[in-house]
């Protein structure tokens, strides 16, 4: 069986695709006891599968060579809805990418094409449909992206991460299945003491994890810096701060005189250590980040990115509605509000415990296996 996976350039698109491919190739992690393990039938189907991963040429800075899958690239970039001279180049790239998509499909001849969202999927899914190939699209966010909404009528299955997303595909409800959002095989829960040792941290201190997505968030970075600068007892907590590449040097200098126990990273590959070590996450609300926060059962302060077609606000509400997350709107974010929330949670371990236990109200879907089974059923 041949499976082609195509995904956009952000970590929020790429990481679910990698989690899916890892599971498809039977390199799965050990799942939680309440999650279903592979059936023998599914394991047997995994034995002889040839996979191809297709990415936009302008992908994020992750080392794609380390993905260990056959890779192809196509020349597609986003077309802006407003008038923009850069759209002329983007349209030309779209037509070039469409031609490249046809060539890849004819050369690889997949049995199933799996799209993980963004414009790069449009020509590949459309041409696969025209060629009579089976197709599946996966939506990571609560509110579907424009590309997946358009492609819904041309695909055999629509896999969604949240039950709320089904409302956006009412015309295609027979195609929709709820799988959840796959995560990478490396993201296993680690004993907290072992995770703290990885960072050289003290097990008696409160651990904060700050992250703004794969590229970082300048707004969160400096609001957090000012917030912790104003905390009275800096010896009571320790910080893992993922800055993104743009702010790393500036933050490194800014932290020098604060006398805070700190581990600063532009990007951290073994995120399982950070998630397992932390008591509270301060984060954006990308779909993959939310899925990982849910998997690790973290108390969280969520600051949704406001310019993402309401995707992140809807994602954040999944945590707020269960009591596991506090939302601070981006336009309301300042160091005082952030400091007050952090300080209240540091001083209230019972509330942290209640926030973490509230994940019992969120279904724990074995997204990796469910998505693999959905794809195999098409082959």
C-alpha positions in Angstrom: 0.0 0.0 0.0 1.2 3.5 -0.8 0.3 6.5 1.3 1.1 10.1 0.5 0.9 12.7 3.3 0.9 16.4 2.4 1.1 19.2 4.9 1.6 22.9 5.4 4.8 24.5 6.6 4.0 25.2 10.3 4.7 22.9 13.2 1.0 22.7 13.8 0.6 21.0 10.4 3.9 19.1 10.2 3.9 17.5 13.7 0.5 15.8 13.3 1.6 14.4 10.0 4.8 13.0 11.5 2.8 11.5 14.4 0.5 9.8 11.8 3.4 8.5 9.7 5.3 7.2 12.7 2.3 5.2 13.7 1.6 4.0 10.2 5.1 2.7 10.1 4.6 0.8 13.4 7.1 3.0 15.3 4.5 4.0 17.8 5.1 5.1 21.4 3.6 3.4 24.4 0.1 4.8 24.9 -1.8 5.5 28.1 -3.6 2.5 29.6 -7.0 3.9 28.8 -6.1 4.3 25.1 -6.6 1.5 22.7 -3.6 -0.4 21.6 -3.2 -1.8 18.0 -5.3 -4.7 17.1 -3.5 -7.5 15.4 -5.4 -6.8 12.2 -4.0 -3.2 12.1 -0.5 -4.3 12.9 -0.6 -6.8 10.0 -1.6 -4.0 7.7 1.3 -1.9 8.7 3.9 -4.3 7.4 4.3 -3.2 3.8 3.4 0.4 3.5 5.4 2.8 1.3 5.0 6.5 2.5 5.9 9.8 0.9 5.8 13.2 2.8 5.2 16.3 0.7 6.0 19.8 2.1 6.0 23.3 0.8 9.5 24.5 -0.3 9.3 27.3 2.2 8.9 25.1 5.3 9.7 26.0 8.9 13.3 25.7 10.0 13.0 22.3 11.6 15.6 19.8 10.2 13.4 18.0 7.7 16.2 15.7 6.8 15.8 14.1 10.2 12.2 13.1 9.5 13.5 9.8 8.0 10.8 9.7 5.3 11.0 10.1 1.6 10.4 13.8 0.9 9.1 15.8 -2.0 8.5 19.6 -2.2 6.1 21.8 -4.1 6.2 25.5 -4.8 3.1 26.9 -3.1 2.8 29.9 -0.8 -0.2 31.6 0.7 -2.5 33.9 -1.4 -3.7 36.8 0.7 -7.4 37.7 0.6 -6.7 41.4 0.5 -5.1 43.2 -2.5 -1.4 42.6 -2.3 1.2 42.7 -5.1 2.8 39.6 -3.7 -0.3 37.7 -4.7 0.9 37.8 -8.3 3.9 35.7 -7.4 1.8 33.5 -5.1 -0.6 32.7 -8.0 2.3 31.8 -10.2 3.7 29.5 -7.5 0.2 27.9 -7.1 0.1 26.9 -10.8 3.7 25.7 -10.6 2.8 23.7 -7.4 -0.2 22.3 -9.2 2.0 20.9 -12.0 4.4 19.5 -9.4 1.5 17.9 -7.6 0.4 16.1 -10.8 3.9 14.8 -11.4 4.3 13.6 -7.9 1.0 11.7 -8.0 1.8 10.1 -11.4 5.2 9.0 -10.2 4.3 7.7 -6.8 0.8 6.6 -7.6 -0.5 6.5 -4.0 -3.5 4.4 -2.9 -4.5 7.1 -0.4 -3.6 10.8 -0.1 -3.8 12.3 3.3 -3.9 16.1 3.6 -3.1 17.9 6.9 -4.4 21.4 5.9 -3.2 24.7 4.3 -3.3 25.7 0.7 -0.5 23.3 -0.3 -3.1 20.5 0.0 -5.6 21.9 -2.5 -4.0 20.9 -5.8 -2.8 17.5 -4.5 -6.2 16.5 -3.1 -8.0 17.8 -6.2 -5.8 16.0 -8.7 -5.9 12.8 -6.5 -9.7 13.0 -6.6 -9.7 13.5 -10.4 -7.4 10.5 -10.8 -9.7 8.3 -8.8 -7.4 8.0 -5.8 -8.8 7.8 -2.2 -8.4 10.9 -0.1 -8.7 11.9 3.5 -8.2 15.4 5.1 -7.4 16.0 8.7 -8.4 19.2 10.6 -6.4 20.0 13.7 -8.4 23.1 14.8 -11.9 23.4 16.3 -12.8 25.8 13.4 -11.7 24.3 10.1 -9.3 26.2 7.8 -10.4 27.6 4.4 -8.5 24.9 2.5 -10.2 22.0 4.3 -13.6 23.6 4.0 -13.1 23.8 0.3 -11.7 20.3 -0.1 -14.5 18.7 2.0 -16.6 17.9 -1.1 -13.7 16.3 -2.9 -12.5 13.9 -0.2 -13.6 10.4 0.9 -13.1 11.0 4.7 -12.8 14.1 6.9 -11.0 13.4 10.2 -11.5 16.0 12.9 -9.7 16.6 16.2 -12.7 17.9 18.2 -16.4 17.0 18.3 -17.3 20.7 18.0 -15.8 20.7 14.5 -18.5 18.4 13.1 -20.9 21.4 13.1 -18.8 23.0 10.3 -19.1 19.9 8.1 -22.8 19.3 8.4 -23.2 18.9 4.6 -20.6 16.1 4.6 -21.5 14.5 8.0 -21.4 11.0 6.6 -17.7 11.5 5.8 -16.7 12.9 9.2 -14.9 10.9 11.8 -13.6 12.1 15.1 -10.0 10.9 15.5 -8.3 13.6 17.6 -5.0 15.2 16.7 -2.0 12.8 16.3 1.2 13.6 18.3 4.8 12.7 17.7 6.0 9.3 19.0 8.6 11.0 21.1 6.1 12.7 23.3 5.9 10.2 26.1 5.2 11.1 29.7 8.4 11.0 31.8 8.8 10.8 35.5 8.7 14.4 36.8 12.0 14.0 38.8 13.7 12.6 35.8 12.4 15.5 33.7 13.5 18.1 36.2 17.0 16.5 36.3 17.2 16.9 32.5 17.1 20.7 33.1 19.1 20.6 36.3 16.1 21.9 38.2 15.1 21.7 41.9 12.1 19.4 42.6 10.9 21.8 45.4 10.3 24.7 43.1 7.3 25.6 41.0 8.1 25.1 37.3 6.8 27.4 34.5 6.9 26.6 30.8 6.6 29.5 28.4 6.1 29.0 24.7 4.7 30.9 21.7 4.5 28.3 19.0 7.2 26.9 16.7 8.4 30.4 15.8 7.9 32.0 19.2 5.8 35.0 20.2 7.4 38.4 20.8 4.4 39.6 22.6 4.3 36.7 25.1 8.1 36.7 25.5 8.3 40.2 26.8 5.0 40.3 28.7 6.3 37.2 30.6 9.7 38.7 31.2 8.2 41.8 32.7 5.7 39.7 34.7 8.4 37.5 36.4 10.6 40.5 36.9 7.9 41.9 39.2 7.3 38.7 41.2 8.4 39.2 44.8 9.8 35.7 45.5 12.0 34.8 42.6 13.5 31.9 44.5 10.2 30.0 44.6 10.0 29.2 40.9 12.0 28.1 37.9 11.4 28.8 34.2 11.7 26.9 30.9 11.3 29.6 28.2 11.0 28.7 24.5 11.7 32.0 22.8 11.7 31.3 19.1 14.8 32.2 17.0 14.0 35.9 16.7 14.0 36.9 20.4 16.6 34.4 21.8 19.6 36.7 22.1 17.6 39.7 23.4 15.9 37.6 26.1 19.2 36.0 27.0 20.6 39.4 27.9 17.4 40.6 29.5 17.3 37.7 31.9 20.9 38.1 33.1 20.3 40.3 36.1 17.0 38.8 37.3 18.5 36.0 39.4 15.9 33.5 38.1 16.5 29.8 37.7 16.1 29.6 34.0 16.6 27.3 30.9 16.3 29.3 27.7 15.8 27.7 24.3 15.1 29.1 20.8 13.5 25.7 20.1 13.4 22.5 22.1 13.1 19.2 20.2 12.6 16.9 23.2 9.5 18.7 24.4 8.4 15.6 26.5 10.9 16.8 29.2 9.5 20.3 29.3 5.9 19.1 29.5 6.7 16.5 32.1 8.6 18.9 34.3 6.3 21.9 34.3 3.5 22.8 36.8 2.0 25.6 34.6 2.2 26.4 30.9 1.9 29.9 29.4 1.2 29.4 25.8 -0.5 30.3 22.5 -3.4 28.1 21.4 -2.2 26.4 18.2 -4.1 23.1 17.7 -1.0 20.9 18.1 0.1 22.8 21.3 -3.4 22.4 22.8 -3.4 18.7 21.9 0.0 18.3 23.6 -1.2 20.3 26.7 -4.2 18.0 26.9 -2.1 14.8 26.5 0.2 15.9 29.4 -2.7 17.2 31.5 -1.2 20.7 32.2 -2.7 23.6 34.0 -2.4 26.5 31.5 -2.6 30.2 30.9 -3.6 30.5 27.2 -3.1 33.6 25.1 -4.7 33.0 21.7 -3.0 34.5 18.7 -5.7 36.9 17.4 -4.8 36.9 13.7 -5.6 33.2 12.9 -9.2 33.4 11.7 -10.5 32.8 15.3 -8.9 29.3 15.2 -6.8 29.8 18.4 -9.6 31.4 20.4 -11.9 28.4 19.7 -9.0 26.0 20.5 -8.4 27.8 23.8 -12.0 27.6 24.8 -11.7 23.8 24.9 -9.5 24.2 27.9 -11.4 27.0 29.5 -14.7 25.2 29.3 -13.3 22.2 31.2 -11.6 24.4 33.8 -8.1 23.4 32.9 -7.1 26.7 31.3 -7.3 30.4 31.9 -7.6 32.6 28.8 -6.0 36.1 28.5 -7.0 37.7 25.3 -4.1 39.1 23.3 -5.4 42.7 23.3 -5.7 42.5 27.1 -2.3 41.0 27.7 0.0 43.1 29.9 2.6 42.2 32.4 0.4 43.0 35.4 -2.4 40.7 34.3 0.0 37.9 33.5 1.9 38.4 36.8 -1.3 38.3 38.9 -2.5 35.1 37.3 1.0 33.4 37.6 1.3 34.6 41.2 -2.2 33.3 42.2 -1.5 29.9 40.7 2.0 29.6 42.2 0.5 30.3 45.6 -2.5 28.0 45.1 -1.4 24.3 44.6 -5.0 23.1 45.1 -6.2 25.1 42.1 -3.4 23.7 40.0 -4.4 20.2 41.1 -8.0 20.9 40.2 -7.1 22.3 36.8 -5.1 19.2 36.0 -7.8 16.8 37.2 -10.4 18.6 35.0 -8.9 16.8 32.0 -10.9 13.8 33.1 -13.8 15.6 31.4 -12.0 15.6 28.0 -12.2 12.4 25.9 -8.7 10.9 25.6 -8.8 9.7 22.0 -5.9 7.6 20.6 -5.6 9.9 17.6 -2.6 8.2 16.1 -4.2 4.8 15.8 -7.7 6.1 14.9 -6.3 8.1 12.0 -4.2 5.2 10.8 -7.2 2.9 10.9 -9.3 5.5 9.0 -6.6 5.7 6.2 -6.1 1.9 6.1 -9.9 1.4 5.7 -9.7 3.4 2.4 -6.9 1.3 0.9 
